[in-house]
Amino acid sequence: MQKSLLATLITAGMLAAVPYALADTIEIQVNNTMSEGGSESDAVERFAEYLEEHAPGRFDVRPFLAGSLGGENSVLELLNLGQTQISITGGNWRQQYAEEYDAITVPFVFATWEEVDAFMESPSGERLIEQAEERGGLKFFGTQHRGPRHMTANKAIHSPEDLDGFRLRLPSLPVWLEVWEEIGAQVVNVPAPEIYLSMQTRQVDGHENSLSSPYTRQLWEVQDYIILTSHVQFPWNWVASNQWWEGLEADDQALITEAIHVAREYGTERERELDEYYLEQLEERGMTIIEPDIDAFRDAAMPAIERLLEEMADGVMDDALGDDA
């Protein structure tokens, strides 16, 4: 009897020391459209490590990278239905569920990450999150910074005047098309896999993207210049299926929230390091780096920026532009 009691006490002590030891494992699929090897997959890895460090065996984190469960819109639908758990998603969730609050997508509105973060904490940003959560069945945890979007070109671009007749490849996002046409570019829509060929054949004169694009696509072979316009600060966003989230225990929710915070900070730092690396490598491979007159670009874009923001919800323009509104 004493031996049995001793065994019971030992077992109870072990369970107290390792509270998750006999609990059911929670599977967490983490989705992202980027391939392994970038700051996104690094952040997912850090997320999994943190959970394992603090609750060994409790969570089974399964990365679904390179859009393996579909594009951003498909994954958003899966989240809404509770059929996947977490996504590091781009701007589609804002455009799909809270377009009237999405000043972040408009080029040349925000020049720094501090400005983006301030907008997300403003009344308009708070309403954006609330509405997206309500309409999309999401739980929002915060942003993870990405490298700013810049331009590449086959000629030197210092000011909007240099864009006269310039054929700029853009994705078919109406907001971006309107702003760049206002500035003076001749917008061309080319599918992403054809970017290199379109430059090689002079179908386009340049494109815009984060620095990972010219680096991974080896665009130094067909482009001569990097123009540091920083025209869009486009964050990743950690969101979860609210249906799944509400079914978790409070302790699990708290630990997952901590892990996401750690992963977001880690991913942001890795992206900063990678962005510096890409710029160095592109310059070493012969591309000339130009720091243009960004204020001149913004001034040229302002009529389109104001039109777009005026169509959004009350208060968005003031929260986005501040004293410039």
Sequence and secondary structure as in RCSB ss.txt:
>XXXX:A:sequence
MQKSLLATLITAGMLAAVPYALADTIEIQVNNTMSEGGSESDAVERFAEYLEEHAPGRFDVRPFLAGSLGGENSV
LELLNLGQTQISITGGNWRQQYAEEYDAITVPFVFATWEEVDAFMESPSGERLIEQAEERGGLKFFGTQHRGPRH
MTANKAIHSPEDLDGFRLRLPSLPVWLEVWEEIGAQVVNVPAPEIYLSMQTRQVDGHENSLSSPYTRQLWEVQDY
IILTSHVQFPWNWVASNQWWEGLEADDQALITEAIHVAREYGTERERELDEYYLEQLEERGMTIIEPDIDAFRDA
AMPAIERLLEEMADGVMDDALGDDA
>XXXX:A:secstr
 HHHHHHHHHHHHHHHHSTTTTS  EEEEEE SS TTSHHHHHHHHHHHHHHHHSTTTEEEEEE TTTT  HHHH
HHHHHHTSS EEEE SHHHHHH GGG  TTSTTS  SHHHHHHHHHSHHHHHHHHHHHHHHTEEEEEEE    EE
EEESS   SGGGGTT EEE  S HHHHHHHHHHT EEE   GGGHHHHHHTTS SEEEE THHHHHTTGGGT  E
EEEEEEE   EEEEEEHHHHTTS HHHHHHHHHHHHHHHHHHHHHHHHHHHHHHHHHHHTT EEE   HHHHHHH
HHHHHHHHHHTS TTHHHHHHGGG 
